[in-house]
Amino acid sequence: MTSSRLAKILAMVALAAALAGCQERRDPGFQGWVEADMIFVSPDEAGRVVKLNVREGDEVKVGDLLYSVDDDLQQADLNQNKATLANAQQTYDRAASLRGTGAGTQASLDAAVSALRVAEAKVNTSETRLARRKGFAPVAGTIQQIYFREGEMVAAQRPVLSIMPPGNMKLRFFVPEAELPKLSIGDQVRVVCDNCAADLTAKIYFIATTAEYTPPVIYSLDERNKLVYLIQARPSRPDALRVGQPISIYLNPKTPVADRR
């Protein structure tokens, strides 16, 4: 092989390596993971879970019954307020009848009306408290985790279970400070994970304005290289991913204006 031919081969190899390096710089990969904003369903008041209608992994629709908490106290409170309402109704009827015949006063009728309205409001409150002893699905999604089972006591406003709506899934990854100018809200990125489909994409909806893992001194080039920024994106196919799954993110190079024309 002549020296000129060898030189040409070496030049081609060097050019290919340079092009590969440029492509790698244009489309770097970043490591991240899958997360989701869960919807937590909890009772307003403490109680014991008496019925659990779902299991982890079940698909639910809006309005589906999820669980029931014991309602003995709420039922007793409702019964008491209904009895008070019945008495208030009788008092009002008597005061209205007397006022109609002229034997009663307007003040007595006004007091009876006020007591009747208070009794009605208390009954409505008791009915609401009783109805909220059952937990219904506020959104459609998948039961992600159950925190309290049948027979267990749950505190007020402590979630009995969590629901993961598909639209609440998100991808979190970090990019170095030098790569940040390449990203914008609304950009599409490519998502790669083990044994996943090859056409997974996501759209960036959040770019942090402050750095993570910031070193004490950031004035030198070496220290600035340690700065990373959190990026979050919504996957186009959330059903193809799982919470906690590790992923790799690749930036799609933007097409230059001259090329688009």
Secondary structure as the mmCIF struct_conf table of DSSP 4:
data_model
#
loop_
_struct_conf.conf_type_id
_struct_conf.id
_struct_conf.beg_label_comp_id
_struct_conf.beg_label_asym_id
_struct_conf.beg_label_seq_id
_struct_conf.end_label_comp_id
_struct_conf.end_label_asym_id
_struct_conf.end_label_seq_id
HELX_RH_AL_P HELX_RH_AL_P1 SER A 3 ARG A 26
BEND BEND1 ASP A 27 ASP A 27
STRN STRN1 GLY A 29 ALA A 36
STRN STRN2 ILE A 39 VAL A 41
BEND BEND2 ASP A 44 GLU A 45
STRN STRN3 GLY A 47 LEU A 52
TURN_TY1_P TURN_TY1_P1 GLU A 56 GLY A 57
STRN STRN4 GLU A 59 VAL A 60
TURN_TY1_P TURN_TY1_P2 VAL A 62 GLY A 63
STRN STRN5 LEU A 65 VAL A 69
HELX_RH_AL_P HELX_RH_AL_P2 ASP A 72 THR A 101
TURN_TY1_P TURN_TY1_P3 GLY A 102 GLY A 102
BEND BEND3 ALA A 103 GLY A 104
HELX_RH_AL_P HELX_RH_AL_P3 GLN A 106 ALA A 131
TURN_TY1_P TURN_TY1_P4 ARG A 132 ARG A 133
STRN STRN6 LYS A 134 PHE A 136
BEND BEND4 PRO A 138 VAL A 139
STRN STRN7 GLY A 141 ILE A 146
TURN_TY1_P TURN_TY1_P5 GLU A 150 GLY A 151
STRN STRN8 MET A 153 VAL A 154
TURN_TY1_P TURN_TY1_P6 ALA A 156 GLN A 157
BEND BEND5 VAL A 160 VAL A 160
STRN STRN9 LEU A 161 MET A 164
HELX_RH_3T_P HELX_RH_3T_P1 PRO A 166 ASN A 168
STRN STRN10 MET A 169 PRO A 176
HELX_RH_3T_P HELX_RH_3T_P2 GLU A 177 LYS A 182
TURN_TY1_P TURN_TY1_P7 ILE A 185 GLY A 186
STRN STRN11 GLN A 188 VAL A 192
TURN_TY1_P TURN_TY1_P8 ASP A 194 ASN A 195
TURN_TY1_P TURN_TY1_P9 ALA A 198 ASP A 199
STRN STRN12 THR A 201 ILE A 207
BEND BEND6 THR A 209 THR A 210
STRN STRN13 GLU A 212 GLU A 212
BEND BEND7 TYR A 213 TYR A 213
BEND BEND8 PRO A 216 PRO A 216
BEND BEND9 TYR A 219 SER A 220
HELX_RH_AL_P HELX_RH_AL_P4 LEU A 221 ARG A 224
TURN_TY1_P TURN_TY1_P10 ASN A 225 LYS A 226
STRN STRN14 VAL A 228 PRO A 235
BEND BEND10 SER A 236 SER A 236
HELX_RH_3T_P HELX_RH_3T_P3 PRO A 238 ALA A 240
TURN_TY1_P TURN_TY1_P11 VAL A 243 GLY A 244
STRN STRN15 PRO A 246 LEU A 251
HELX_LH_PP_P HELX_LH_PP_P1 ASN A 252 PRO A 256
HELX_RH_AL_P HELX_RH_AL_P5 VAL A 257 ARG A 260
#
